[in-house]
Amino acid sequence: MPVPSSLTAPILYADLDWIVEDGVEIPVSRQFGDVYFSKANGLAETRHVFLQGNELSGRLAQLQSHQYFCVGETGFGTGLNILALWQLWQQCRPNNHSRLHVITVEKFPLSHNDLQRALAAWPDLAHLSSQLIAQYPPALPGCHRLVFADERFSIDLWLGDATDCLPVIQSSHAVDAWFMDGFAPKCNPELWQENILKHLIRLSGPGTTFASFSVAGVVKQGLRQFGIKVTRPAGFGRKREMLKAWWPALGKNQALLDPSARPKAMLEVQEIETINNLFPSASPKAMPEVQGLEIRDQQVILKPTKTLPKIAIIGAGIAGLSMAHALASRGYACDLYDQEQPLAGASGNPRALLAPKLVSLSKFAGNLLNLGCLFSLRYWQQFAHVVEKTGMLHMLDKRAEQELEKASAYHHDIIEGLSASQSSAHLPSETSGTWSGIWFKQAGLLNPHALAQVILKNPAIQYSQAEIVQIKAVEESLGETSVIAPPLTASQWQLINSQQEILGRYDHVVICSALNSSLLCDSLPILKPIRGQVSWFIKPGNLAALPMPMTYGGYMAQLNQPEHEATVLLGASFIRQDAKTDIRLADHQHNLDLITAIAPALADRFPAITTWQGRAAIRAQSPDYLPLAGQIAGYAGLWTLTGLGSKGFSFAPLCAELLCAQLLGEAWPLSAHIATGIDPNRFVQARK
């Protein structure tokens, strides 16, 4: 899929000097000639300017169950602002299913080591900074979603210039509070220009608040031109003033912005808590009439929210499991159906290899596979026995020079090109000194069955075995109608099983049924079946250990399990238009031939293929080899996540986050151009 030219530049690490004040190391940016936090007390300044400046303690404490609160930040830096916010969230969050999310941007991220060094200055935050550091992404352009499973807290860290990132950020919910941070305008004028402020306003709405340490004229005037109310209360420490602002009504220059480009919540102001006491000069009379709010006794209050939607998911492969988990982690109950059992299809192999694909660095931000792979590795490593972060070595034969040149553009802590002699250190002795390779340091093995156990333990997920053969739209005025003819407005959906029984009535249904998806809704394209068989055997004693998985057209990995003998896993055959799942010696031979081609001495030590075990499954592939993820046009409340092919464990979790954002009204974890590229209606549009 095409990548906006704005997201093609490589990400450079922050170039730092360090000064010591009272025994505390403080990073100083060489790029901007400014400190990252106050020499006096950076944490206290953060609390004063950004937390108190946006009145977050009271606002967060008043969140209703399932309410979503979004904070935007214009400069991630060391992450100190976010850690202070996270600590406040732990202290005041209500005991319900409310959630806190942060959108933040950084042009020059600190390296992993520098981030650890900088955050060591705040031992009171160590229990949080350690979690942030564990998920801190590599320096690659685009959006990196960090989800902290037990905290009801998540971060979208966009790496790139703010002028490039902000225009492509999409959200179905207005940002509730902005941390206008970053180096001072005189040091970093680009961050404070009108175009940046315009996109902050695009992502905001009535009720949004703003806070900044800077009261420079360019900041004040820039906000006021959009109708934002600006005040200058006392600053922190010796600083006389700071900026504190809010949006009490649609700006007088709202015509500068395209309303269709704003988040839905900006137009509706969904689920904003009482704002009357945020700032003494804010008048509820200035508030526009918006859905979800009403003025009663001169107070702006939230109208009672409707009951939670009933949600069904059809299919319990990695797509359905990921969708169920994403909903349940947000406190939304769902019914999960599968005609056989969880992981019965292509998702049920002994292991899934999570490995990015080598692409030109300029195309990375538009590569869903790579963004999804990194997200899956980050997210699932929080759960015991699900992911083993191993790295991966890709062996090169053809186009080795071109591939090594691509790899050289990446930081070596992400991807490193290796000569044949360098590769030998990571390979069994039988393959040493023969092949150059690419070492992917962000890769690993995922245990699908351990993952399914983790997901299905969530009490919000009700799993049932059932073959769904029909979905009926229920329109209150028209009665039941078949899903085949799209209604303009459907109140709910009924699921019908193979015995023609009605299993339930739902507000939203997510189709994750692989090859059967188009049978449930004919607006979806017919997916192509691709047979794949993996092979495995107990590792012979004379076979050297494999330090990490290796790929070469096929793949080979060693599975080490407690109380079990080490197993060698080989894959996989790839046979188009074959939907049979019998175990075939021919496919075992295919997998053997792939490894023999690059390491015949290694393959000679394998046992006879007649002793091998295997598993065959059918992948469901879309016409353009990309997933289908989103709402199905013409069917209100009908969604799909399907067509994942052989990359389901990389695609599904991040795509499930996107669907939740669209369904529930949240910030999107992907740029609009990626979301458009996987829209399930793209093939219908192409036929017109």
Secondary structure, DSSP 8 states (H G I E B T S, - for coil): ----GGG-S------EEEEEETTEEEEEETTTTEESS-TTTHHHHHIIIIIITTTHHHHHHT--TT-EEEEEES--TTSHHHHHHHHHHHHH--SSS-EEEEEEEESS---HHHHHHHHTT-GGGHHHHHHHHHH---S-SEEEEEEETTTTEEEEEEES-HHHHGGG--BSS--SEEE--SS-TTT-GGGGSHHHHHHHHHT--TT-EEEES---HHHHHHHHTTT-EEE--B-STT--B-EEEE--S--TTGGGS-GGGS-HHHHH-TT----TTTSTT--GGGS---TTEEEETTEEEE--------EEEE--SHHHHHHHHHHHTTT--EEEEESS-TT-SGGGSS-EEE------GGGGGG-HHHHHHHHHHHHHTTSTTTEEE--EEEE--TTHHHHHHHHHTS-TTTEEEE-HHHHGGGS-GGGTTT--EEEESS-EEE-HHHHHHHHHT-TTEEEEE--EEEEEEEETTTEEEETTS--S--SEEEEEETTS-EEEEESEEEE--GGGHHHH-TTS---EEEEEEEEEEE--TTS---SS-EESSSEEEEE--TTS--EEEEE---EET-------HHHHHHHHHHHHHH-HHHHTTS--GGG-EEEEEEEEE-TTSS-EEEE-TT-TTEEEEE-BTT-HHHHHHHHHHHHHHHHHT-B-SS-HHHHHHT-TTHHHHHH-
